[in-house]
Amino acid sequence: MKQNEWMNDPLVAGIDTTKLQFLQMLVFEGQNLKKEQMLPFLMSIAKKGKNQNISFDDNEIEAIVAALSKYSTPEEAEKINKLMAMKKKR
């Protein structure tokens, strides 16, 4: 996935750029983590988001996932799907 390509997709046009940049950090910092590193990383990102008052509603999440998936490799798309499955379990 090219780093910023998904951020220019019409699917995410209505989402604040601060939120998109936050996700950019999440996606590209977390992409090479091992399975056992993922939970601490996600907890750290959640804390940063909370400190910066960044949150996403369900519509934003769906749009972001669709845009990310559109520009992802099959491996990246699989990671996205796993994260979404974890979210749905919560």
Biopython code that builds the backbone (N, CA, C, O; Angstrom):
import numpy as np
from Bio.PDB.StructureBuilder import StructureBuilder

atoms = [
    (1, "MET", "N", (0.857, -1.173, 0.000)),
    (1, "MET", "CA", (0.000, 0.000, 0.000)),
    (1, "MET", "C", (0.898, 1.230, 0.000)),
    (1, "MET", "O", (1.836, 1.334, 0.791)),
    (2, "LYS", "N", (0.601, 2.138, -0.882)),
    (2, "LYS", "CA", (1.331, 3.400, -0.873)),
    (2, "LYS", "C", (0.874, 4.188, 0.348)),
    (2, "LYS", "O", (-0.309, 4.195, 0.689)),
    (3, "GLN", "N", (1.819, 4.846, 0.997)),
    (3, "GLN", "CA", (1.537, 5.428, 2.300)),
    (3, "GLN", "C", (0.336, 6.351, 2.363)),
    (3, "GLN", "O", (-0.483, 6.196, 3.268)),
    (4, "ASN", "N", (0.186, 7.285, 1.469)),
    (4, "ASN", "CA", (-0.897, 8.259, 1.610)),
    (4, "ASN", "C", (-2.023, 8.093, 0.598)),
    (4, "ASN", "O", (-3.000, 8.840, 0.634)),
    (5, "GLU", "N", (-1.903, 7.156, -0.274)),
    (5, "GLU", "CA", (-2.881, 6.998, -1.348)),
    (5, "GLU", "C", (-4.308, 6.829, -0.830)),
    (5, "GLU", "O", (-5.235, 7.452, -1.348)),
    (6, "TRP", "N", (-4.486, 5.998, 0.179)),
    (6, "TRP", "CA", (-5.829, 5.730, 0.707)),
    (6, "TRP", "C", (-6.461, 6.974, 1.319)),
    (6, "TRP", "O", (-7.686, 7.095, 1.352)),
    (7, "MET", "N", (-5.636, 7.896, 1.801)),
    (7, "MET", "CA", (-6.150, 9.102, 2.457)),
    (7, "MET", "C", (-6.816, 10.066, 1.468)),
    (7, "MET", "O", (-7.553, 10.963, 1.874)),
    (8, "ASN", "N", (-6.557, 9.878, 0.186)),
    (8, "ASN", "CA", (-7.141, 10.730, -0.850)),
    (8, "ASN", "C", (-8.363, 10.101, -1.505)),
    (8, "ASN", "O", (-8.946, 10.679, -2.422)),
    (9, "ASP", "N", (-8.748, 8.926, -1.041)),
    (9, "ASP", "CA", (-9.892, 8.236, -1.618)),
    (9, "ASP", "C", (-11.187, 8.963, -1.257)),
    (9, "ASP", "O", (-11.334, 9.437, -0.130)),
    (10, "PRO", "N", (-12.125, 9.056, -2.200)),
    (10, "PRO", "CA", (-13.412, 9.707, -1.918)),
    (10, "PRO", "C", (-14.172, 9.089, -0.739)),
    (10, "PRO", "O", (-14.985, 9.768, -0.112)),
    (11, "LEU", "N", (-13.925, 7.836, -0.433)),
    (11, "LEU", "CA", (-14.603, 7.178, 0.687)),
    (11, "LEU", "C", (-14.321, 7.875, 2.019)),
    (11, "LEU", "O", (-15.163, 7.864, 2.917)),
    (12, "VAL", "N", (-13.148, 8.474, 2.146)),
    (12, "VAL", "CA", (-12.765, 9.101, 3.414)),
    (12, "VAL", "C", (-12.726, 10.626, 3.328)),
    (12, "VAL", "O", (-12.194, 11.290, 4.218)),
    (13, "ALA", "N", (-13.285, 11.173, 2.265)),
    (13, "ALA", "CA", (-13.231, 12.624, 2.039)),
    (13, "ALA", "C", (-13.872, 13.423, 3.165)),
    (13, "ALA", "O", (-13.453, 14.553, 3.418)),
    (14, "GLY", "N", (-14.863, 12.883, 3.843)),
    (14, "GLY", "CA", (-15.561, 13.619, 4.892)),
    (14, "GLY", "C", (-14.959, 13.456, 6.280)),
    (14, "GLY", "O", (-15.517, 13.960, 7.255)),
    (15, "ILE", "N", (-13.843, 12.768, 6.384)),
    (15, "ILE", "CA", (-13.225, 12.504, 7.688)),
    (15, "ILE", "C", (-12.088, 13.494, 7.912)),
    (15, "ILE", "O", (-11.273, 13.736, 7.022)),
    (16, "ASP", "N", (-12.047, 14.054, 9.100)),
    (16, "ASP", "CA", (-11.025, 15.038, 9.465)),
    (16, "ASP", "C", (-9.617, 14.504, 9.178)),
    (16, "ASP", "O", (-9.316, 13.349, 9.479)),
    (17, "THR", "N", (-8.764, 15.339, 8.603)),
    (17, "THR", "CA", (-7.406, 14.904, 8.252)),
    (17, "THR", "C", (-6.566, 14.533, 9.466)),
    (17, "THR", "O", (-5.665, 13.703, 9.353)),
    (18, "THR", "N", (-6.837, 15.121, 10.614)),
    (18, "THR", "CA", (-6.116, 14.752, 11.840)),
    (18, "THR", "C", (-6.370, 13.285, 12.174)),
    (18, "THR", "O", (-5.461, 12.559, 12.577)),
    (19, "LYS", "N", (-7.604, 12.871, 12.003)),
    (19, "LYS", "CA", (-7.947, 11.467, 12.256)),
    (19, "LYS", "C", (-7.253, 10.554, 11.252)),
    (19, "LYS", "O", (-6.744, 9.494, 11.615)),
    (20, "LEU", "N", (-7.237, 10.970, 9.994)),
    (20, "LEU", "CA", (-6.602, 10.148, 8.962)),
    (20, "LEU", "C", (-5.098, 10.034, 9.200)),
    (20, "LEU", "O", (-4.522, 8.962, 9.016)),
    (21, "GLN", "N", (-4.473, 11.107, 9.599)),
    (21, "GLN", "CA", (-3.039, 11.077, 9.889)),
    (21, "GLN", "C", (-2.738, 10.187, 11.091)),
    (21, "GLN", "O", (-1.721, 9.495, 11.115)),
    (22, "PHE", "N", (-3.618, 10.205, 12.082)),
    (22, "PHE", "CA", (-3.481, 9.326, 13.227)),
    (22, "PHE", "C", (-3.527, 7.865, 12.771)),
    (22, "PHE", "O", (-2.725, 7.044, 13.216)),
    (23, "LEU", "N", (-4.453, 7.556, 11.899)),
    (23, "LEU", "CA", (-4.561, 6.189, 11.381)),
    (23, "LEU", "C", (-3.367, 5.813, 10.520)),
    (23, "LEU", "O", (-2.912, 4.669, 10.534)),
    (24, "GLN", "N", (-2.870, 6.776, 9.777)),
    (24, "GLN", "CA", (-1.680, 6.534, 8.950)),
    (24, "GLN", "C", (-0.550, 6.034, 9.849)),
    (24, "GLN", "O", (0.148, 5.079, 9.508)),
    (25, "MET", "N", (-0.378, 6.676, 10.982)),
    (25, "MET", "CA", (0.636, 6.270, 11.940)),
    (25, "MET", "C", (0.354, 4.845, 12.428)),
    (25, "MET", "O", (1.264, 4.019, 12.502)),
    (26, "LEU", "N", (-0.881, 4.571, 12.753)),
    (26, "LEU", "CA", (-1.277, 3.250, 13.236)),
    (26, "LEU", "C", (-0.979, 2.167, 12.204)),
    (26, "LEU", "O", (-0.375, 1.142, 12.521)),
    (27, "VAL", "N", (-1.399, 2.400, 10.993)),
    (27, "VAL", "CA", (-1.252, 1.392, 9.936)),
    (27, "VAL", "C", (0.207, 1.098, 9.651)),
    (27, "VAL", "O", (0.611, -0.064, 9.591)),
    (28, "PHE", "N", (0.998, 2.142, 9.474)),
    (28, "PHE", "CA", (2.366, 1.902, 9.026)),
    (28, "PHE", "C", (3.339, 1.600, 10.153)),
    (28, "PHE", "O", (4.365, 0.966, 9.911)),
    (29, "GLU", "N", (3.059, 2.025, 11.361)),
    (29, "GLU", "CA", (3.911, 1.627, 12.480)),
    (29, "GLU", "C", (3.600, 0.198, 12.909)),
    (29, "GLU", "O", (4.480, -0.507, 13.402)),
    (30, "GLY", "N", (2.379, -0.225, 12.728)),
    (30, "GLY", "CA", (1.980, -1.543, 13.184)),
    (30, "GLY", "C", (2.089, -2.649, 12.162)),
    (30, "GLY", "O", (1.861, -3.813, 12.489)),
    (31, "GLN", "N", (2.430, -2.318, 10.940)),
    (31, "GLN", "CA", (2.363, -3.329, 9.886)),
    (31, "GLN", "C", (3.384, -4.452, 10.006)),
    (31, "GLN", "O", (3.138, -5.545, 9.497)),
    (32, "ASN", "N", (4.510, -4.227, 10.655)),
    (32, "ASN", "CA", (5.529, -5.279, 10.754)),
    (32, "ASN", "C", (5.615, -5.912, 12.132)),
    (32, "ASN", "O", (6.568, -6.629, 12.436)),
    (33, "LEU", "N", (4.616, -5.644, 12.964)),
    (33, "LEU", "CA", (4.632, -6.203, 14.304)),
    (33, "LEU", "C", (4.266, -7.678, 14.298)),
    (33, "LEU", "O", (3.471, -8.146, 13.482)),
    (34, "LYS", "N", (4.869, -8.387, 15.229)),
    (34, "LYS", "CA", (4.525, -9.790, 15.422)),
    (34, "LYS", "C", (3.227, -9.855, 16.221)),
    (34, "LYS", "O", (2.826, -8.881, 16.857)),
    (35, "LYS", "N", (2.589, -10.997, 16.178)),
    (35, "LYS", "CA", (1.296, -11.179, 16.839)),
    (35, "LYS", "C", (1.342, -10.779, 18.308)),
    (35, "LYS", "O", (0.431, -10.108, 18.793)),
    (36, "GLU", "N", (2.388, -11.180, 19.020)),
    (36, "GLU", "CA", (2.476, -10.874, 20.447)),
    (36, "GLU", "C", (2.758, -9.395, 20.724)),
    (36, "GLU", "O", (2.575, -8.934, 21.851)),
    (37, "GLN", "N", (3.195, -8.658, 19.721)),
    (37, "GLN", "CA", (3.447, -7.228, 19.876)),
    (37, "GLN", "C", (2.204, -6.384, 19.576)),
    (37, "GLN", "O", (2.152, -5.207, 19.936)),
    (38, "MET", "N", (1.220, -6.970, 18.932)),
    (38, "MET", "CA", (0.072, -6.211, 18.438)),
    (38, "MET", "C", (-0.790, -5.635, 19.565)),
    (38, "MET", "O", (-1.160, -4.462, 19.505)),
    (39, "LEU", "N", (-1.111, -6.411, 20.570)),
    (39, "LEU", "CA", (-1.981, -5.915, 21.639)),
    (39, "LEU", "C", (-1.354, -4.738, 22.392)),
    (39, "LEU", "O", (-2.022, -3.721, 22.578)),
    (40, "PRO", "N", (-0.084, -4.838, 22.835)),
    (40, "PRO", "CA", (0.511, -3.662, 23.491)),
    (40, "PRO", "C", (0.553, -2.433, 22.570)),
    (40, "PRO", "O", (0.351, -1.305, 23.020)),
    (41, "PHE", "N", (0.812, -2.661, 21.300)),
    (41, "PHE", "CA", (0.836, -1.559, 20.334)),
    (41, "PHE", "C", (-0.540, -0.914, 20.227)),
    (41, "PHE", "O", (-0.651, 0.311, 20.262)),
    (42, "LEU", "N", (-1.581, -1.716, 20.096)),
    (42, "LEU", "CA", (-2.938, -1.186, 19.969)),
    (42, "LEU", "C", (-3.366, -0.445, 21.232)),
    (42, "LEU", "O", (-4.056, 0.572, 21.159)),
    (43, "MET", "N", (-2.958, -0.955, 22.382)),
    (43, "MET", "CA", (-3.293, -0.280, 23.630)),
    (43, "MET", "C", (-2.599, 1.080, 23.710)),
    (43, "MET", "O", (-3.185, 2.051, 24.190)),
    (44, "SER", "N", (-1.369, 1.149, 23.246)),
    (44, "SER", "CA", (-0.623, 2.405, 23.226)),
    (44, "SER", "C", (-1.286, 3.403, 22.275)),
    (44, "SER", "O", (-1.414, 4.584, 22.600)),
    (45, "ILE", "N", (-1.702, 2.933, 21.115)),
    (45, "ILE", "CA", (-2.369, 3.794, 20.132)),
    (45, "ILE", "C", (-3.703, 4.282, 20.688)),
    (45, "ILE", "O", (-4.062, 5.447, 20.519)),
    (46, "ALA", "N", (-4.433, 3.394, 21.348)),
    (46, "ALA", "CA", (-5.727, 3.794, 21.934)),
    (46, "ALA", "C", (-5.520, 4.898, 22.970)),
    (46, "ALA", "O", (-6.306, 5.842, 23.043)),
    (47, "LYS", "N", (-4.471, 4.778, 23.760)),
    (47, "LYS", "CA", (-4.177, 5.798, 24.766)),
    (47, "LYS", "C", (-3.829, 7.130, 24.094)),
    (47, "LYS", "O", (-4.296, 8.185, 24.522)),
    (48, "LYS", "N", (-3.014, 7.076, 23.048)),
    (48, "LYS", "CA", (-2.659, 8.297, 22.316)),
    (48, "LYS", "C", (-3.913, 8.944, 21.732)),
    (48, "LYS", "O", (-4.085, 10.160, 21.807)),
    (49, "GLY", "N", (-4.774, 8.134, 21.159)),
    (49, "GLY", "CA", (-6.019, 8.652, 20.582)),
    (49, "GLY", "C", (-6.892, 9.311, 21.631)),
    (49, "GLY", "O", (-7.470, 10.372, 21.398)),
    (50, "LYS", "N", (-6.982, 8.673, 22.783)),
    (50, "LYS", "CA", (-7.788, 9.236, 23.869)),
    (50, "LYS", "C", (-7.197, 10.561, 24.341)),
    (50, "LYS", "O", (-7.929, 11.523, 24.571)),
    (51, "ASN", "N", (-5.876, 10.612, 24.483)),
    (51, "ASN", "CA", (-5.206, 11.837, 24.918)),
    (51, "ASN", "C", (-5.401, 12.981, 23.920)),
    (51, "ASN", "O", (-5.423, 14.151, 24.302)),
    (52, "GLN", "N", (-5.542, 12.629, 22.633)),
    (52, "GLN", "CA", (-5.714, 13.636, 21.587)),
    (52, "GLN", "C", (-7.195, 13.835, 21.227)),
    (52, "GLN", "O", (-7.522, 14.541, 20.274)),
    (53, "ASN", "N", (-8.081, 13.200, 22.006)),
    (53, "ASN", "CA", (-9.526, 13.272, 21.751)),
    (53, "ASN", "C", (-9.894, 12.827, 20.343)),
    (53, "ASN", "O", (-10.738, 13.437, 19.686)),
    (54, "ILE", "N", (-9.256, 11.767, 19.895)),
    (54, "ILE", "CA", (-9.550, 11.221, 18.574)),
    (54, "ILE", "C", (-10.415, 9.983, 18.751)),
    (54, "ILE", "O", (-10.038, 9.038, 19.444)),
    (55, "SER", "N", (-11.561, 10.004, 18.123)),
    (55, "SER", "CA", (-12.440, 8.840, 18.139)),
    (55, "SER", "C", (-13.120, 8.745, 16.779)),
    (55, "SER", "O", (-13.155, 9.711, 16.018)),
    (56, "PHE", "N", (-13.649, 7.587, 16.493)),
    (56, "PHE", "CA", (-14.273, 7.322, 15.201)),
    (56, "PHE", "C", (-15.653, 6.730, 15.411)),
    (56, "PHE", "O", (-15.837, 5.839, 16.239)),
    (57, "ASP", "N", (-16.624, 7.230, 14.655)),
    (57, "ASP", "CA", (-17.943, 6.609, 14.725)),
    (57, "ASP", "C", (-17.976, 5.422, 13.765)),
    (57, "ASP", "O", (-17.050, 5.221, 12.980)),
    (58, "ASP", "N", (-19.039, 4.650, 13.835)),
    (58, "ASP", "CA", (-19.133, 3.429, 13.019)),
    (58, "ASP", "C", (-19.060, 3.724, 11.522)),
    (58, "ASP", "O", (-18.445, 2.958, 10.780)),
    (59, "ASN", "N", (-19.669, 4.808, 11.066)),
    (59, "ASN", "CA", (-19.622, 5.152, 9.641)),
    (59, "ASN", "C", (-18.205, 5.489, 9.194)),
    (59, "ASN", "O", (-17.782, 5.106, 8.103)),
    (60, "GLU", "N", (-17.470, 6.213, 10.048)),
    (60, "GLU", "CA", (-16.088, 6.539, 9.719)),
    (60, "GLU", "C", (-15.239, 5.272, 9.649)),
    (60, "GLU", "O", (-14.407, 5.119, 8.755)),
    (61, "ILE", "N", (-15.453, 4.383, 10.587)),
    (61, "ILE", "CA", (-14.693, 3.128, 10.610)),
    (61, "ILE", "C", (-14.959, 2.324, 9.341)),
    (61, "ILE", "O", (-14.024, 1.812, 8.726)),
    (62, "GLU", "N", (-16.202, 2.211, 8.953)),
    (62, "GLU", "CA", (-16.541, 1.466, 7.742)),
    (62, "GLU", "C", (-15.898, 2.092, 6.511)),
    (62, "GLU", "O", (-15.372, 1.378, 5.657)),
    (63, "ALA", "N", (-15.935, 3.418, 6.411)),
    (63, "ALA", "CA", (-15.340, 4.113, 5.262)),
    (63, "ALA", "C", (-13.830, 3.925, 5.237)),
    (63, "ALA", "O", (-13.243, 3.698, 4.179)),
    (64, "ILE", "N", (-13.213, 4.019, 6.391)),
    (64, "ILE", "CA", (-11.755, 3.864, 6.476)),
    (64, "ILE", "C", (-11.339, 2.447, 6.108)),
    (64, "ILE", "O", (-10.394, 2.252, 5.344)),
    (65, "VAL", "N", (-12.036, 1.467, 6.645)),
    (65, "VAL", "CA", (-11.713, 0.068, 6.341)),
    (65, "VAL", "C", (-11.880, -0.196, 4.846)),
    (65, "VAL", "O", (-11.049, -0.871, 4.238)),
    (66, "ALA", "N", (-12.939, 0.329, 4.257)),
    (66, "ALA", "CA", (-13.158, 0.146, 2.815)),
    (66, "ALA", "C", (-12.035, 0.783, 2.005)),
    (66, "ALA", "O", (-11.543, 0.190, 1.045)),
    (67, "ALA", "N", (-11.626, 2.000, 2.395)),
    (67, "ALA", "CA", (-10.554, 2.680, 1.665)),
    (67, "ALA", "C", (-9.221, 1.954, 1.850)),
    (67, "ALA", "O", (-8.488, 1.745, 0.883)),
    (68, "LEU", "N", (-8.912, 1.574, 3.078)),
    (68, "LEU", "CA", (-7.657, 0.858, 3.320)),
    (68, "LEU", "C", (-7.614, -0.459, 2.545)),
    (68, "LEU", "O", (-6.596, -0.804, 1.944)),
    (69, "SER", "N", (-8.714, -1.178, 2.567)),
    (69, "SER", "CA", (-8.772, -2.467, 1.870)),
    (69, "SER", "C", (-8.575, -2.301, 0.368)),
    (69, "SER", "O", (-7.954, -3.139, -0.285)),
    (70, "LYS", "N", (-9.099, -1.235, -0.157)),
    (70, "LYS", "CA", (-9.013, -0.950, -1.595)),
    (70, "LYS", "C", (-7.562, -0.822, -2.064)),
    (70, "LYS", "O", (-7.232, -1.209, -3.185)),
    (71, "TYR", "N", (-6.710, -0.285, -1.213)),
    (71, "TYR", "CA", (-5.322, -0.023, -1.584)),
    (71, "TYR", "C", (-4.332, -0.998, -0.949)),
    (71, "TYR", "O", (-3.122, -0.798, -1.051)),
    (72, "SER", "N", (-4.820, -2.029, -0.310)),
    (72, "SER", "CA", (-3.973, -2.968, 0.411)),
    (72, "SER", "C", (-3.567, -4.164, -0.430)),
    (72, "SER", "O", (-4.242, -4.542, -1.387)),
    (73, "THR", "N", (-2.442, -4.743, -0.040)),
    (73, "THR", "CA", (-2.050, -6.035, -0.598)),
    (73, "THR", "C", (-2.942, -7.087, 0.064)),
    (73, "THR", "O", (-3.595, -6.788, 1.064)),
    (74, "PRO", "N", (-2.985, -8.300, -0.465)),
    (74, "PRO", "CA", (-3.776, -9.351, 0.192)),
    (74, "PRO", "C", (-3.365, -9.581, 1.658)),
    (74, "PRO", "O", (-4.214, -9.842, 2.510)),
    (75, "GLU", "N", (-2.064, -9.484, 1.940)),
    (75, "GLU", "CA", (-1.581, -9.673, 3.311)),
    (75, "GLU", "C", (-2.076, -8.550, 4.219)),
    (75, "GLU", "O", (-2.510, -8.799, 5.343)),
    (76, "GLU", "N", (-2.010, -7.324, 3.732)),
    (76, "GLU", "CA", (-2.488, -6.185, 4.516)),
    (76, "GLU", "C", (-3.990, -6.276, 4.742)),
    (76, "GLU", "O", (-4.476, -5.989, 5.836)),
    (77, "ALA", "N", (-4.721, -6.675, 3.711)),
    (77, "ALA", "CA", (-6.170, -6.814, 3.830)),
    (77, "ALA", "C", (-6.524, -7.874, 4.879)),
    (77, "ALA", "O", (-7.493, -7.721, 5.622)),
    (78, "GLU", "N", (-5.740, -8.934, 4.931)),
    (78, "GLU", "CA", (-5.980, -9.981, 5.934)),
    (78, "GLU", "C", (-5.794, -9.426, 7.343)),
    (78, "GLU", "O", (-6.581, -9.735, 8.238)),
    (79, "LYS", "N", (-4.762, -8.612, 7.548)),
    (79, "LYS", "CA", (-4.544, -7.999, 8.862)),
    (79, "LYS", "C", (-5.704, -7.072, 9.221)),
    (79, "LYS", "O", (-6.161, -7.061, 10.363)),
    (80, "ILE", "N", (-6.174, -6.303, 8.255)),
    (80, "ILE", "CA", (-7.305, -5.402, 8.490)),
    (80, "ILE", "C", (-8.526, -6.209, 8.901)),
    (80, "ILE", "O", (-9.227, -5.848, 9.846)),
    (81, "ASN", "N", (-8.778, -7.304, 8.187)),
    (81, "ASN", "CA", (-9.934, -8.150, 8.508)),
    (81, "ASN", "C", (-9.824, -8.753, 9.901)),
    (81, "ASN", "O", (-10.828, -8.874, 10.603)),
    (82, "LYS", "N", (-8.614, -9.134, 10.307)),
    (82, "LYS", "CA", (-8.418, -9.685, 11.648)),
    (82, "LYS", "C", (-8.691, -8.626, 12.712)),
    (82, "LYS", "O", (-9.329, -8.908, 13.727)),
    (83, "LEU", "N", (-8.206, -7.408, 12.476)),
    (83, "LEU", "CA", (-8.460, -6.323, 13.426)),
    (83, "LEU", "C", (-9.952, -6.035, 13.547)),
    (83, "LEU", "O", (-10.458, -5.807, 14.646)),
    (84, "MET", "N", (-10.646, -6.044, 12.428)),
    (84, "MET", "CA", (-12.086, -5.779, 12.451)),
    (84, "MET", "C", (-12.825, -6.900, 13.166)),
    (84, "MET", "O", (-13.805, -6.645, 13.867)),
    (85, "ALA", "N", (-12.372, -8.130, 13.000)),
    (85, "ALA", "CA", (-12.989, -9.261, 13.693)),
    (85, "ALA", "C", (-12.792, -9.114, 15.208)),
    (85, "ALA", "O", (-13.696, -9.407, 15.990)),
    (86, "MET", "N", (-11.596, -8.657, 15.613)),
    (86, "MET", "CA", (-11.341, -8.425, 17.031)),
    (86, "MET", "C", (-12.263, -7.327, 17.566)),
    (86, "MET", "O", (-12.764, -7.425, 18.686)),
    (87, "LYS", "N", (-12.481, -6.303, 16.779)),
    (87, "LYS", "CA", (-13.340, -5.186, 17.183)),
    (87, "LYS", "C", (-14.785, -5.665, 17.377)),
    (87, "LYS", "O", (-15.461, -5.262, 18.324)),
    (88, "LYS", "N", (-15.239, -6.516, 16.480)),
    (88, "LYS", "CA", (-16.623, -6.997, 16.559)),
    (88, "LYS", "C", (-16.841, -7.886, 17.771)),
    (88, "LYS", "O", (-17.953, -7.959, 18.295)),
    (89, "LYS", "N", (-15.789, -8.565, 18.223)),
    (89, "LYS", "CA", (-15.896, -9.440, 19.394)),
    (89, "LYS", "C", (-16.067, -8.635, 20.677)),
    (89, "LYS", "O", (-16.619, -9.126, 21.662)),
    (90, "ARG", "N", (-15.584, -7.384, 20.654)),
    (90, "ARG", "CA", (-15.680, -6.531, 21.852)),
    (90, "ARG", "C", (-17.041, -6.061, 22.052)),
    (90, "ARG", "O", (-17.308, -5.334, 23.008)),
]
sb = StructureBuilder()
sb.init_structure("model")
sb.init_model(0)
sb.init_chain("A")
sb.init_seg("    ")
for serial, (resi, resn, name, xyz) in enumerate(atoms, 1):
    if name == "N":
        sb.init_residue(resn, " ", resi, " ")
    sb.init_atom(name, np.array(xyz, "f"), 0.0, 1.0, " ", f" {name:<3s}", serial, name[0])
structure = sb.get_structure()
